[in-house]
Amino acid sequence: MNQYLIKMYLNKLTTEDICLFAQKEGVHLSNEESSYLLKTIRTHYQELLYGDPTPVFNEAKKHLSENHVQIALKLYHYYKEKYQSFL
């Protein structure tokens, strides 16, 4: 059931949602960066939630600034731990 809900949420997720979340965290993304993140999240969410996220973050280094990758890693670990019981 959780996987279904996650998939439904991801289908409704927009680049604007990503930009708003990033802004709340003090990060300003370009249109290209937010589009890349949306595509990556939709494509690799299972790896990010249940597998090894290392390849996903390594690929992100090619598309995002080093600072944005470091912030994304920090937020990833924080929220993964916070919501682990729901996954």
N, C-alpha and C positions, 0 to 999 in steps of 0.2 A: 504494500500500500504506500509506504514512504517513497519508493522509487517512482511510482505513478505520480504522486503529488509533486515531487521534485521535477519530473519531466514536464508536467503541466505548467509549473511556475516558470521554468526555463523557456518554454514556448512563448510566454507573455513578456519576458524580460526584454527591455529595450536598451539602446545605447544611452538614452536619457537617464534611465534608472542607474546605469553604471556610472555615468558622470555625476549624478546627484550623490550616490554613495561615496564616490571618490572625493567629492568636495567636502562632504561631512568629515572625511578623514584628513582634510588639508591637502589633497592632491588635485591638481588641475590636469586633466587629460585632453589630448588633442582628439579630433574626430577620428583620426586613423587609429589611435590607441584604444579608444572606446569601442570602435568596430572590431578591432583585433581581439579585445578581451571578450566581447559578446560571442564572437565566433568560437573562440577557444573554450569558453565556459560551456557553450552548448555542445561542442564536439567532444570535449574531454572531461565532462563532469564526473563520469564514473571513475576515471583514474584519479581525479582530484579527491573524490569522496571515499573511495574504497581501495585504491591501489597506490602505486608509487608516483607521486607528483613530480619527481625530479625531471623526467624528460619534458614535461609540459613547461616547467619553469626555465629549463635550459633553452627551449625554443623561444620562450618569451623574451629572453635576453637579446634576441635578434630584432625584436619589434618594439621594445619598450626601453626607456632610459634605465640605467643601472639603479638609480634612486627609486624609480617606480617598481622595479622588480623586487628590490629589498623591502619596500613597503608592502607589496603584495604578499611576499613570503611571510612577513610578520603578521599581517591580517589573516592570511590563510591558517597559520598555526593557531592563532588566537580563536578564530571562529570554529575551526575543526575541533579543538578541545572543548569549547563552550557547548557545541551542539552534537557532540559525539553520541550521546545517549539517544538522540532522535534518528540517527542513521542506522 
